[in-house]
């Protein structure tokens, strides 16, 4: 085993379909097969197999058995790999009801309560998965799963686009706010430091009409010569 790209890798001895070979006239055996096809392929039913050591990431590991067997130190030779196959076969014959799985609590003596909570959640989720009708209907599951993956991809794309739209809207709003502040400074409602002036406070008190236009008319004296009843009629 080892580590590559942040993921742990395991060396696993697995039964694979035996490589097809032919014997030449000189007695030499050469392998034949399709080019570009990996020699590590699962065997079909009734097909001749041979053990191969394959490197795979640890996240593909589903369960670990509590049974420990001794294997040769060097598995590069086919004889050593055949010995592993015989040992595994003996283990299967001995445990006809299934090879026991490593129990973290009993075998590894893990007593942390947080682990037991996670383990119970995993068991509950696995029970729900096995009870689902699609778990047994393989044909329907294989047909619906690509559609579900496509749905998830679309939802993620929508989330990205929505976030981009909000960011763009924020940029637009900031540009509008900057323009509004520039107008208020030119009209004398606020200072260069955005401190509100007398004209700005007067505009805040106006609740009807255009605040900026009415404030400019007031400070320009547009209502000075008008009687109160006329001002009320104009502003109503």
C-alpha positions in Angstrom: 0.0 0.0 0.0 0.9 3.7 -0.1 -0.4 7.2 -0.6 -0.8 9.1 -3.9 -2.5 12.4 -4.4 -3.9 12.5 -0.9 -5.6 9.0 -1.2 -4.4 5.8 0.4 -3.7 2.9 -2.0 -3.9 -0.8 -1.2 -2.3 -3.8 -2.9 -5.1 -6.3 -3.3 -4.8 -9.9 -4.6 -7.9 -10.5 -6.7 -9.1 -13.3 -9.0 -9.0 -12.0 -12.6 -9.8 -13.6 -15.9 -6.7 -15.6 -17.0 -4.8 -14.0 -19.9 -5.3 -15.8 -23.2 -2.1 -17.3 -24.6 -0.9 -19.5 -27.4 2.1 -21.8 -27.7 4.4 -21.1 -30.7 6.2 -23.7 -32.7 9.4 -23.0 -30.7 7.6 -23.8 -27.5 7.3 -20.1 -26.4 4.0 -19.0 -24.9 2.8 -15.5 -25.8 -0.3 -13.7 -24.6 -2.9 -12.6 -27.1 -5.9 -10.3 -26.8 -7.4 -6.9 -27.8 -5.0 -4.0 -27.7 -5.8 -1.3 -25.2 -7.8 -3.7 -23.0 -6.6 -4.1 -19.4 -5.4 -7.6 -18.4 -7.1 -7.1 -15.1 -10.7 -7.9 -15.8 -13.3 -9.8 -13.7 -13.7 -13.4 -14.7 -17.0 -14.6 -16.2 -18.8 -17.6 -14.8 -16.9 -20.8 -15.6 -13.9 -18.9 -17.0 -10.4 -19.8 -16.0 -9.0 -17.3 -13.4 -5.6 -16.3 -12.0 -4.7 -14.2 -9.0 -3.3 -10.7 -9.7 -2.1 -8.0 -7.4 -3.9 -4.8 -8.2 -3.4 -1.3 -6.7 -6.6 0.4 -5.8 -7.8 3.4 -3.6 -8.9 2.6 -0.1 -12.4 4.1 -0.6 -13.3 1.1 -2.8 -12.9 -1.1 0.2 -16.3 -2.1 1.6 -15.6 -4.5 4.4 -12.6 -6.0 6.3 -12.7 -9.6 7.5 -11.6 -10.5 11.0 -9.9 -13.6 9.5 -6.2 -13.2 9.1 -4.2 -15.5 6.8 -0.5 -15.7 6.1 0.5 -15.0 2.5 4.0 -15.2 0.8 6.1 -12.1 1.2 6.7 -11.9 -2.6 3.6 -12.2 -4.8 5.3 -11.5 -8.1 5.4 -15.2 -9.0 2.3 -17.0 -10.3 3.0 -19.9 -7.9 2.8 -17.6 -4.9 -0.4 -16.0 -6.1 -1.9 -19.5 -6.7 -1.1 -20.3 -3.1 -3.1 -17.3 -2.0 -6.0 -18.5 -4.1 -5.9 -21.9 -2.4 -5.8 -20.2 1.1 -8.8 -18.0 0.3 -10.7 -21.1 -1.0 -10.0 -22.9 2.2 -11.3 -19.9 4.2 -14.5 -19.9 2.1 -15.0 -23.6 2.6 -14.6 -23.3 6.4 -17.0 -20.4 6.7 -19.9 -21.6 4.6 -22.4 -19.0 6.1 -20.1 -16.1 5.2 -16.7 -14.9 6.3 -16.9 -12.9 9.5 -16.5 -9.2 9.2 -14.1 -7.2 11.5 -16.1 -5.7 14.4 -14.6 -2.4 15.5 -16.0 -2.7 19.0 -15.2 -6.3 19.8 -12.1 -6.8 17.6 -10.5 -3.4 17.7 -12.0 -2.5 21.1 -13.2 1.0 20.1 -15.3 2.4 22.9 -15.7 6.0 21.7 -19.4 6.8 22.0 -19.3 9.1 18.9 -18.2 6.1 16.8 -21.1 4.0 18.0 -23.5 6.9 17.1 -22.0 7.0 13.6 -22.2 3.2 13.3 -25.9 3.2 14.2 -26.6 5.8 11.6 -24.8 3.8 9.0 -26.7 0.7 9.9 -30.0 2.6 9.7 -29.1 4.1 6.3 -28.1 0.7 5.0 -31.3 -0.9 6.2 -33.3 1.9 4.4 -31.3 1.3 1.2 -31.9 -2.4 1.2 -35.6 -1.9 2.0 -36.1 0.5 -1.0 -37.8 -1.0 -4.0 -35.1 0.1 -6.4 -32.5 -1.9 -4.5 -34.0 -5.2 -5.9 -35.1 -3.7 -9.3 -31.7 -3.5 -10.9 -33.0 -2.8 -14.4 -35.1 0.2 -13.2 -32.3 1.4 -11.0 -29.8 1.4 -13.8 -32.3 3.3 -16.0 -33.1 6.0 -13.4 -29.6 6.5 -11.9 -28.2 8.4 -14.9 -31.2 10.6 -14.9 -30.8 11.3 -11.2 -27.1 12.1 -11.8 -28.2 14.5 -14.5 -30.7 16.1 -12.2 -28.0 16.7 -9.5 -25.7 18.2 -12.1 -28.5 20.6 -13.2 -29.3 21.6 -9.6 -25.6 22.3 -9.0 -25.4 24.3 -12.2 -28.5 26.3 -11.2 -26.9 27.1 -7.8 -23.7 28.3 -9.5 -25.7 30.5 -11.9 -27.9 31.9 -9.1 -24.8 32.8 -7.1 -23.3 34.5 -10.2 -26.5 36.4 -10.8 -26.6 37.7 -7.2 -23.0 38.8 -7.5 -23.7 40.6 -10.8 -26.8 42.2 -9.2 -24.6 43.4 -6.3 -22.1 45.0 -8.7 -25.0 46.8 -10.5 -26.4 48.0 -7.2 -23.0 49.3 -6.1 -22.7 51.2 -9.4 -26.1 52.7 -8.9 -25.3 53.7 -5.3 -22.1 55.3 -6.3 -24.0 57.4 -8.9 -26.6 58.4 -6.3 -23.9 59.6 -3.9 -22.2 61.6 -6.6 -25.5 63.4 -7.3 -26.1 64.1 -3.6 -22.6 65.6 -3.3 -23.1 67.8 -6.4 -26.4 69.1 -5.0 -24.8 69.8 -1.6 -26.9 67.2 0.4 -23.8 65.5 1.7 -20.1 66.4 2.0 -17.2 64.6 0.3 -17.0 62.4 3.5 -20.7 61.5 3.2 -21.7 63.7 6.1 -25.4 64.8 5.8 -25.8 68.6 5.4 -28.9 70.8 6.0 -30.3 70.2 2.5 -29.9 66.5 3.1 -31.8 66.6 6.4 -34.5 68.7 4.8 -34.9 66.2 2.0 -35.3 63.4 4.6 -38.3 65.2 6.0 -40.2 65.2 2.7 -42.4 62.1 2.4 -44.3 62.9 -0.8 -43.2 63.9 -4.3 -39.6 64.1 -5.5 -37.5 64.9 -2.5 -34.5 66.2 -4.4 -36.6 68.5 -6.7 -38.7 69.9 -3.8 -35.6 70.5 -1.7 -33.9 72.4 -4.5 -37.1 74.5 -5.0 -37.3 75.3 -1.3 -33.6 76.4 -1.0 -33.9 78.3 -4.3 -36.9 80.3 -2.8 -39.5 79.1 -5.2 -42.1 79.1 -2.4 -41.1 82.4 -0.7 -43.6 84.7 -2.5 -46.5 82.2 -2.4 -49.2 82.4 0.3 -49.6 79.4 2.6 -52.9 78.3 0.9 -51.3 78.3 -2.5 -48.3 76.3 -1.3 -50.6 73.8 0.2 -52.6 73.5 -3.0 -49.4 73.1 -5.1 -47.9 70.5 -2.8 -51.2 68.5 -2.3 
